[in-house]
Amino acid sequence: MSKKQHKVAPEVKADILKRVKEDGLPVSQAAEEHGVSTATIYGWLGAGTKSAPSWGEFARLKREKEELLRIVGELTVRMGASQKKSW
């Protein structure tokens, strides 16, 4: 016995994906609200993914991450030093 499948209107699908991606709505909640399975929503999300980044993009992201970690480290040290001065 197969499950009965219902076609979801493109506008509803777009709304669900927007709410999950941009608004942070849990997939389980979106599935319950719209009467679709979580697997269906995860399938939609997976279908919209792009391929892996190029090596150039990967290198750029790695440099960006390292720079952000350096900045966070500096700020952490500064905050620690300023808190010690106030004691």
Short mmCIF file of the C-alpha atoms (twelve columns), coordinates in Angstrom:
data_MODEL
# 
_entry.id   MODEL 
# 
loop_
_atom_site.group_PDB 
_atom_site.id 
_atom_site.type_symbol 
_atom_site.label_atom_id 
_atom_site.label_alt_id 
_atom_site.label_comp_id 
_atom_site.label_asym_id 
_atom_site.label_seq_id 
_atom_site.Cartn_x 
_atom_site.Cartn_y 
_atom_site.Cartn_z 
_atom_site.pdbx_PDB_model_num 
ATOM 1  C CA . MET A 1  0.000  0.000  0.000  1 
ATOM 2  C CA . SER A 2  1.584  3.288  -1.059 1 
ATOM 3  C CA . LYS A 3  1.209  6.632  0.642  1 
ATOM 4  C CA . LYS A 4  -0.979 9.186  -1.041 1 
ATOM 5  C CA . GLN A 5  1.153  12.054 -2.281 1 
ATOM 6  C CA . HIS A 6  -0.129 15.586 -2.455 1 
ATOM 7  C CA . LYS A 7  1.345  18.221 -4.738 1 
ATOM 8  C CA . VAL A 8  2.514  21.270 -2.830 1 
ATOM 9  C CA . ALA A 9  1.921  24.577 -4.590 1 
ATOM 10 C CA . PRO A 10 5.175  26.261 -5.663 1 
ATOM 11 C CA . GLU A 11 4.303  29.353 -3.611 1 
ATOM 12 C CA . VAL A 12 3.793  27.261 -0.471 1 
ATOM 13 C CA . LYS A 13 7.039  25.378 -1.089 1 
ATOM 14 C CA . ALA A 14 8.900  28.679 -1.554 1 
ATOM 15 C CA . ASP A 15 7.356  30.043 1.650  1 
ATOM 16 C CA . ILE A 16 8.342  26.938 3.626  1 
ATOM 17 C CA . LEU A 17 11.920 27.072 2.349  1 
ATOM 18 C CA . LYS A 18 12.185 30.802 3.068  1 
ATOM 19 C CA . ARG A 19 10.914 30.368 6.606  1 
ATOM 20 C CA . VAL A 20 13.308 27.498 7.271  1 
ATOM 21 C CA . LYS A 21 16.384 29.099 5.673  1 
ATOM 22 C CA . GLU A 22 15.940 32.746 6.549  1 
ATOM 23 C CA . ASP A 23 13.723 32.792 9.616  1 
ATOM 24 C CA . GLY A 24 15.207 29.712 11.286 1 
ATOM 25 C CA . LEU A 25 11.904 27.848 11.539 1 
ATOM 26 C CA . PRO A 26 12.578 24.236 12.570 1 
ATOM 27 C CA . VAL A 27 11.906 21.780 9.737  1 
ATOM 28 C CA . SER A 28 9.737  19.686 12.048 1 
ATOM 29 C CA . GLN A 29 7.503  22.671 12.811 1 
ATOM 30 C CA . ALA A 30 7.202  23.659 9.141  1 
ATOM 31 C CA . ALA A 31 6.351  20.060 8.230  1 
ATOM 32 C CA . GLU A 32 3.659  19.880 10.891 1 
ATOM 33 C CA . GLU A 33 2.150  23.246 9.949  1 
ATOM 34 C CA . HIS A 34 1.914  22.358 6.250  1 
ATOM 35 C CA . GLY A 35 1.135  18.652 6.461  1 
ATOM 36 C CA . VAL A 36 4.271  17.460 4.683  1 
ATOM 37 C CA . SER A 37 6.985  15.140 5.921  1 
ATOM 38 C CA . THR A 38 10.289 16.386 7.245  1 
ATOM 39 C CA . ALA A 39 11.962 14.169 4.619  1 
ATOM 40 C CA . THR A 40 10.172 16.109 1.892  1 
ATOM 41 C CA . ILE A 41 11.411 19.441 3.230  1 
ATOM 42 C CA . TYR A 42 14.958 18.127 3.675  1 
ATOM 43 C CA . GLY A 43 14.779 16.883 0.091  1 
ATOM 44 C CA . TRP A 44 13.797 20.342 -1.108 1 
ATOM 45 C CA . LEU A 45 16.630 21.876 0.892  1 
ATOM 46 C CA . GLY A 46 19.135 19.405 -0.532 1 
ATOM 47 C CA . ALA A 47 17.966 19.945 -4.083 1 
ATOM 48 C CA . GLY A 48 18.702 23.642 -3.761 1 
ATOM 49 C CA . THR A 49 22.302 23.218 -2.658 1 
ATOM 50 C CA . LYS A 50 25.152 24.196 -4.879 1 
ATOM 51 C CA . SER A 51 28.198 22.129 -5.630 1 
ATOM 52 C CA . ALA A 52 31.256 22.271 -3.391 1 
ATOM 53 C CA . PRO A 53 33.210 25.535 -3.518 1 
ATOM 54 C CA . SER A 54 36.115 25.839 -5.935 1 
ATOM 55 C CA . TRP A 55 39.646 25.624 -4.557 1 
ATOM 56 C CA . GLY A 56 39.975 29.371 -4.929 1 
ATOM 57 C CA . GLU A 57 36.776 29.953 -2.983 1 
ATOM 58 C CA . PHE A 58 37.895 27.431 -0.362 1 
ATOM 59 C CA . ALA A 59 41.241 29.220 0.057  1 
ATOM 60 C CA . ARG A 60 39.491 32.597 0.346  1 
ATOM 61 C CA . LEU A 61 37.118 31.257 2.993  1 
ATOM 62 C CA . LYS A 62 40.007 29.701 4.899  1 
ATOM 63 C CA . ARG A 63 41.919 33.017 4.922  1 
ATOM 64 C CA . GLU A 64 38.776 34.848 6.006  1 
ATOM 65 C CA . LYS A 65 38.207 32.370 8.844  1 
ATOM 66 C CA . GLU A 66 41.815 32.721 10.034 1 
ATOM 67 C CA . GLU A 67 41.546 36.514 10.000 1 
ATOM 68 C CA . LEU A 68 38.302 36.416 11.979 1 
ATOM 69 C CA . LEU A 69 39.850 34.040 14.537 1 
ATOM 70 C CA . ARG A 70 42.830 36.402 14.878 1 
ATOM 71 C CA . ILE A 71 40.488 39.347 15.498 1 
ATOM 72 C CA . VAL A 72 38.455 37.396 18.056 1 
ATOM 73 C CA . GLY A 73 41.694 36.396 19.804 1 
ATOM 74 C CA . GLU A 74 42.883 39.996 19.993 1 
ATOM 75 C CA . LEU A 75 39.539 41.183 21.331 1 
ATOM 76 C CA . THR A 76 39.508 38.412 23.927 1 
ATOM 77 C CA . VAL A 77 42.965 39.408 25.157 1 
ATOM 78 C CA . ARG A 78 41.981 43.090 25.286 1 
ATOM 79 C CA . MET A 79 38.792 42.337 27.205 1 
ATOM 80 C CA . GLY A 80 40.690 40.145 29.652 1 
ATOM 81 C CA . ALA A 81 43.296 42.859 30.224 1 
ATOM 82 C CA . SER A 82 40.660 45.559 30.750 1 
ATOM 83 C CA . GLN A 83 38.767 43.362 33.230 1 
ATOM 84 C CA . LYS A 84 41.970 42.741 35.231 1 
ATOM 85 C CA . LYS A 85 42.580 46.503 35.431 1 
ATOM 86 C CA . SER A 86 39.108 47.092 36.892 1 
ATOM 87 C CA . TRP A 87 39.630 44.632 39.743 1 
# 
